[in-house]
Amino acid sequence: MKFWKYHALGNDYIVLDSSQLLTEKQIRTICHRNYGVGSDGVLCWSQGREGVDFTLRIFNPDGSEAEKSGNGIRIFARFLWDQDKVGREEFSILTAGGLVKAKVHKDGRSVTVDMGRVSFDSTQIPVTGPRREVINETMEVEGQIVQYCAATIGNPHCVLLCDEVSEEKARLLGPAIECDPCFPNRTNVQLMKVIDRRNIRIEIWERGAGYTLASGSSSCAAAAVASKLDLCGPDITVHMPGGEIEIVVGDDFSIQMTGPVTRIAEGVMSDEIFE
C-alpha cells in the first residue's frame, strides 16, 4: 500500500488513494505510533465529479471519520502539488463538511484555504437544547465552571475562554467536554487566550485524536469566536504549540486560512502490519 506522509505544524497525516478501502481497524493500525506508520489521521482522496476537482475523506486515529480538517486539507493540497495535479490556480475539494477552495504558494510550502462559513447555531453544530447561538454559556467540567462558545465550520467545536492555557489543562478538560452529552456528535475542544486584537493562543483537544499540536479547523473556530465577541479584529494570528496559522474572518464569518505544510516521507506499507 503506497503512502505519503506530511505534517502541518506537527499535525501529521498519511495520504492514500481512496481505491484502497480501509476498515476502522486498519486505520487505527496505520495511525499507531508503534505498530503502524504513525499519524494523527488518514486522508483518502479521489478525483472529483460534477464541477468539483477532488474529493477528500478524513479519518481520525480511532477509525472514526471527520467532516473537515484544516490541516488535512492543506496537506492534501500540498500532496496534489507534489504530484503535479494542480498548479498555481485555485481548485475545489469536497469534504463531508462541505466544499472548500485551496491555493498553493511557495512551491507547496504554504497553502491558503477558503474554509467556508462559521455558524454558532446550536442546531447546526449540534448542541442540545433550544435553538440559539451558543455564545458565552457555562458548563461544569471536572469540578470547574467554564465559559464557552460553540461553533461549526463543517465540524463541531467548543471554545473555552481562558486567562491562561496549557497542555495540562487541555488534557484535563478536553476528554470530558469532547464526550459531554450536550454535544451529540462529540466535539473538538479549544482553550483560547486572547493576547491582543490580532493574536490568540489556543491549546487543542481534537475529537477522535486527543491532544494535538495544531489544528486548522480549531484555529478557524477560535478566531471566529474571538471576532464574534469583538475581542479581535478580522486579521488574526493563531498561536499553537506547533506554530502559527493566519486567519481572516469575513463579515459573514467566512474564513480564509493560510498555513505551512511540510513533506515528511513516502513509502510502501507491508500487509504484515494488518495481520
C-alpha positions as CSV (number, residue, x, y, z in Angstrom):
1,M,0.0,0.0,0.0
2,K,1.7,3.2,-1.2
3,F,1.5,6.1,1.2
4,W,2.7,9.7,1.6
5,K,3.2,11.4,4.9
6,Y,3.1,15.2,5.6
7,H,2.7,17.4,8.7
8,A,1.2,20.8,9.1
9,L,2.7,22.4,12.2
10,G,3.3,19.0,13.8
11,N,-0.2,17.7,12.9
12,D,0.7,14.8,10.7
13,Y,-1.4,12.8,8.2
14,I,-1.0,9.8,5.9
15,V,-2.3,10.3,2.3
16,L,-3.7,7.3,0.5
17,D,-5.6,6.7,-2.8
18,S,-9.2,6.1,-2.0
19,S,-9.3,3.0,-4.1
20,Q,-7.6,1.4,-1.1
21,L,-10.7,0.7,1.0
22,L,-9.8,0.5,4.7
23,T,-11.5,-0.8,7.8
24,E,-11.6,1.1,11.1
25,K,-9.1,-1.4,12.5
26,Q,-6.7,-0.8,9.6
27,I,-6.9,2.9,10.1
28,R,-6.2,2.5,13.8
29,T,-3.2,0.4,12.9
30,I,-1.8,2.8,10.3
31,C,-2.0,5.7,12.7
32,H,-0.5,3.8,15.6
33,R,2.9,5.2,16.6
34,N,4.4,1.8,17.5
35,Y,2.6,-0.7,15.3
36,G,1.9,1.3,12.2
37,V,3.4,4.3,10.3
38,G,2.1,6.7,12.9
39,S,-0.1,9.8,12.3
40,D,-2.9,12.0,13.5
41,G,-5.1,10.8,10.7
42,V,-5.5,9.3,7.3
43,L,-6.6,11.2,4.1
44,C,-8.2,9.2,1.4
45,W,-8.8,11.1,-1.9
46,S,-10.3,10.6,-5.4
47,Q,-10.9,12.7,-8.5
48,G,-13.9,14.9,-8.2
49,R,-17.1,15.0,-10.3
50,E,-19.9,17.4,-11.2
51,G,-17.9,20.5,-11.0
52,V,-15.7,19.5,-8.1
53,D,-12.0,19.0,-8.7
54,F,-11.2,16.5,-5.9
55,T,-13.0,14.6,-3.1
56,L,-11.4,14.0,0.3
57,R,-12.3,11.7,3.2
58,I,-10.6,12.3,6.5
59,F,-10.2,9.7,9.2
60,N,-9.2,10.0,12.8
61,P,-6.7,7.7,14.6
62,D,-9.6,6.0,16.4
63,G,-11.0,5.0,13.0
64,S,-13.9,7.5,13.0
65,E,-14.5,9.8,10.1
66,A,-14.1,13.6,10.5
67,E,-16.2,16.0,8.5
68,K,-13.4,18.5,7.9
69,S,-9.7,19.2,8.9
70,G,-8.0,22.5,8.0
71,N,-4.5,21.0,8.4
72,G,-5.6,17.8,6.5
73,I,-6.9,19.9,3.6
74,R,-3.7,21.9,3.4
75,I,-1.7,18.7,3.5
76,F,-3.9,17.2,0.7
77,A,-3.3,20.4,-1.4
78,R,0.4,20.1,-1.0
79,F,0.2,16.4,-2.0
80,L,-1.7,17.4,-5.2
81,W,1.0,20.0,-5.9
82,D,3.8,17.5,-5.4
83,Q,2.0,15.0,-7.8
84,D,1.6,17.8,-10.4
85,K,-2.1,17.5,-10.3
86,V,-2.6,21.2,-9.5
87,G,-0.8,24.4,-10.4
88,R,-1.0,27.9,-9.0
89,E,-4.7,28.3,-9.8
90,E,-7.4,27.9,-7.1
91,F,-9.1,24.4,-7.0
92,S,-12.0,22.9,-5.2
93,I,-12.1,20.0,-2.7
94,L,-15.3,18.3,-1.5
95,T,-15.2,17.1,2.1
96,A,-18.0,15.6,4.3
97,G,-18.1,19.0,6.0
98,G,-18.6,21.0,2.8
99,L,-16.9,22.3,-0.3
100,V,-13.6,24.3,0.2
101,K,-11.3,26.0,-2.2
102,A,-7.5,25.9,-2.0
103,K,-4.5,27.7,-3.5
104,V,-0.8,26.6,-3.1
105,H,2.1,29.1,-2.6
106,K,5.8,28.9,-2.2
107,D,6.4,25.7,-4.1
108,G,3.8,23.9,-1.9
109,R,5.1,25.0,1.4
110,S,2.2,27.3,2.2
111,V,-1.5,26.8,1.4
112,T,-4.5,29.1,1.6
113,V,-7.9,27.6,2.0
114,D,-11.3,29.2,1.9
115,M,-12.8,27.1,4.7
116,G,-16.4,28.2,4.4
117,R,-18.6,30.0,6.9
118,V,-18.6,29.5,10.7
119,S,-22.0,29.2,12.3
120,F,-22.9,29.4,16.0
121,D,-26.4,27.9,15.5
122,S,-27.0,25.1,18.0
123,T,-28.9,23.1,15.5
124,Q,-26.1,23.1,13.0
125,I,-23.2,22.4,15.4
126,P,-25.1,20.5,17.0
127,V,-25.7,21.3,20.7
128,T,-28.7,20.1,22.7
129,G,-31.4,22.4,24.0
130,P,-33.5,25.1,22.3
131,R,-32.3,26.6,19.0
132,R,-29.9,29.5,19.8
133,E,-26.5,30.9,19.1
134,V,-24.2,29.2,21.6
135,I,-22.3,32.2,23.0
136,N,-20.9,32.7,26.5
137,E,-22.6,29.7,28.1
138,T,-21.3,27.9,31.1
139,M,-20.8,24.2,32.0
140,E,-19.3,22.3,34.8
141,V,-16.3,20.1,33.8
142,E,-14.0,18.2,36.2
143,G,-15.3,20.3,39.1
144,Q,-14.7,23.6,37.3
145,I,-17.3,26.1,35.9
146,V,-16.1,27.1,32.5
147,Q,-17.4,29.6,30.0
148,Y,-17.6,28.5,26.3
149,C,-18.9,29.3,22.9
150,A,-19.8,26.6,20.4
151,A,-19.3,26.8,16.6
152,T,-19.2,24.7,13.4
153,I,-17.2,25.1,10.2
154,G,-18.5,21.8,8.9
155,N,-17.3,20.1,12.1
156,P,-18.2,20.9,15.8
157,H,-16.1,23.0,18.1
158,C,-16.3,24.1,21.7
159,V,-14.1,27.2,22.5
160,L,-13.3,27.9,26.2
161,L,-12.3,31.4,27.2
162,C,-9.3,31.2,29.5
163,D,-7.0,33.6,31.3
164,E,-4.2,31.0,30.7
165,V,-3.9,27.9,28.5
166,S,-1.7,24.9,28.8
167,E,-1.3,21.3,27.6
168,E,-2.1,20.0,31.1
169,K,-5.4,21.9,31.2
170,A,-6.4,20.8,27.7
171,R,-5.7,17.1,28.6
172,L,-7.8,17.5,31.7
173,L,-10.8,19.3,30.3
174,G,-10.7,18.1,26.7
175,P,-11.8,14.4,27.1
176,A,-14.8,15.3,29.3
177,I,-16.0,18.1,27.0
178,E,-15.5,16.1,23.8
179,C,-18.0,13.4,25.1
180,D,-20.3,15.7,27.0
181,P,-24.0,14.8,26.4
182,C,-24.7,18.3,25.2
183,F,-22.6,17.6,22.1
184,P,-24.5,14.7,20.3
185,N,-21.7,14.2,17.7
186,R,-18.9,14.8,20.2
187,T,-16.8,17.9,19.7
188,N,-13.3,19.4,19.2
189,V,-12.2,21.5,22.1
190,Q,-10.1,24.7,22.1
191,L,-8.8,26.5,25.2
192,M,-8.3,30.1,24.0
193,K,-6.4,33.1,25.5
194,V,-6.7,36.4,23.7
195,I,-3.3,38.1,23.6
196,D,-4.4,41.3,21.8
197,R,-6.7,42.4,18.9
198,R,-4.6,40.5,16.3
199,N,-3.3,37.4,18.3
200,I,-4.8,34.5,20.2
201,R,-3.2,31.4,21.7
202,I,-5.0,28.0,21.8
203,E,-4.4,24.5,23.2
204,I,-6.4,21.8,21.4
205,W,-8.1,18.5,22.3
206,E,-9.2,17.0,19.0
207,R,-12.2,14.8,18.7
208,G,-11.1,11.2,17.9
209,A,-7.4,12.1,18.1
210,G,-6.7,13.6,21.5
211,Y,-4.2,16.3,22.4
212,T,-2.9,17.9,19.2
213,L,0.0,20.3,18.5
214,A,-2.0,22.3,15.9
215,S,-5.4,22.2,14.1
216,G,-6.6,24.3,11.1
217,S,-10.3,24.0,11.8
218,S,-9.8,24.7,15.5
219,S,-7.9,27.8,14.5
220,C,-10.8,28.9,12.3
221,A,-13.4,28.3,15.1
222,A,-11.4,30.0,17.8
223,A,-10.7,33.0,15.6
224,A,-14.4,33.3,14.6
225,V,-15.3,33.2,18.3
226,A,-12.7,35.9,19.1
227,S,-14.2,38.1,16.3
228,K,-17.8,37.3,17.3
229,L,-17.1,38.6,20.9
230,D,-15.3,41.6,19.4
231,L,-12.1,40.6,21.2
232,C,-10.1,40.6,17.9
233,G,-10.4,42.2,14.5
234,P,-10.7,40.3,11.2
235,D,-7.0,39.5,10.8
236,I,-5.9,37.0,13.5
237,T,-2.7,35.1,14.0
238,V,-3.5,31.8,15.9
239,H,-0.6,30.6,18.0
240,M,-0.4,26.9,18.9
241,P,2.4,24.6,20.3
242,G,3.1,23.5,16.7
243,G,3.3,27.0,15.2
244,E,1.1,29.7,13.7
245,I,-1.8,30.0,11.3
246,E,-3.1,33.2,9.7
247,I,-6.9,33.6,9.7
248,V,-9.0,36.3,8.0
249,V,-12.6,36.4,9.3
250,G,-15.2,37.9,6.9
251,D,-18.2,40.0,7.8
252,D,-20.4,36.9,7.4
253,F,-17.9,34.8,9.4
254,S,-16.5,33.2,6.3
255,I,-12.9,32.0,7.0
256,Q,-9.7,32.2,5.0
257,M,-6.9,30.2,6.5
258,T,-3.2,30.3,5.5
259,G,-0.5,28.0,6.9
260,P,2.6,25.9,6.2
261,V,2.9,22.2,5.1
262,T,6.0,20.0,5.3
263,R,6.6,16.8,3.3
264,I,8.0,14.0,5.5
265,A,8.2,10.8,3.5
266,E,6.7,8.4,1.1
267,G,6.8,4.7,1.0
268,V,5.0,1.3,1.0
269,M,3.2,-0.3,3.9
270,S,3.6,-4.0,4.3
271,D,0.4,-6.1,4.6
272,E,2.1,-7.7,7.6
273,I,1.1,-4.8,9.9
274,F,-2.6,-5.7,9.4
275,E,-2.2,-9.4,10.4
